[in-house]
Amino acid sequence: MNLRIKDELQLKRYHKLADGKKQVVNEILTRHLRACRREKVEPELEATFREAIDMAIVGSWEPDQPLEIEGPRWQYDVYVSPSKEAA
């Protein structure tokens, strides 16, 4: 990953990681950047980089799973005011 991370401590932590854990960090950052691009917001790289390293070390990160159910996941009833309901 070729990002401009300025936090030297986090860069040292990253370089000490095993290759598998580096791949996890890279995937988390890639997903973050893709989501920021999609939503047209400025990415928060420093904090995301630090949290990605922590997640890789702890092992609390899991890759995305395919959706079990296709189509809309939630359905909400539309509110109808009592005055319209009586009409």
C-alpha positions, -999 to 999 in steps of 0.1 A, spaced: 0 0 0 14 34 -10 -4 58 13 10 90 29 8 80 65 27 105 87 25 87 120 59 71 124 49 49 153 20 34 133 43 29 103 67 10 125 39 -11 139 27 -19 104 62 -29 92 66 -53 122 34 -72 112 34 -106 95 25 -106 58 -10 -120 65 -18 -92 90 -4 -66 66 -29 -79 40 -57 -75 65 -46 -39 71 -44 -32 34 -78 -46 28 -94 -26 55 -78 6 41 -88 -3 6 -124 -8 17 -123 25 36 -110 44 6 -136 28 -17 -164 38 7 -151 74 10 -149 77 -28 -184 63 -32 -198 87 -6 -177 116 -18 -161 123 16 -125 129 26 -109 97 40 -96 97 75 -64 78 69 -44 82 101 -72 69 125 -83 42 101 -47 30 97 -42 28 135 -75 10 140 -68 -14 111 -35 -24 127 -52 -29 160 -79 -51 144 -53 -71 125 -33 -77 157 -64 -87 178 -79 -107 150 -113 -91 153 -117 -83 116 -136 -106 92 -139 -101 55 -173 -93 40 -197 -122 36 -222 -125 8 -258 -115 16 -279 -144 28 -311 -128 16 -314 -109 -17 -336 -79 -21 -347 -53 5 -336 -62 40 -360 -39 59 -395 -28 53 -411 1 72 -448 9 74 -456 43 60 -470 67 86 -505 79 78 -518 108 99 -551 102 116 -567 130 97 -558 114 63 -568 80 76 -603 92 85 -608 108 51 
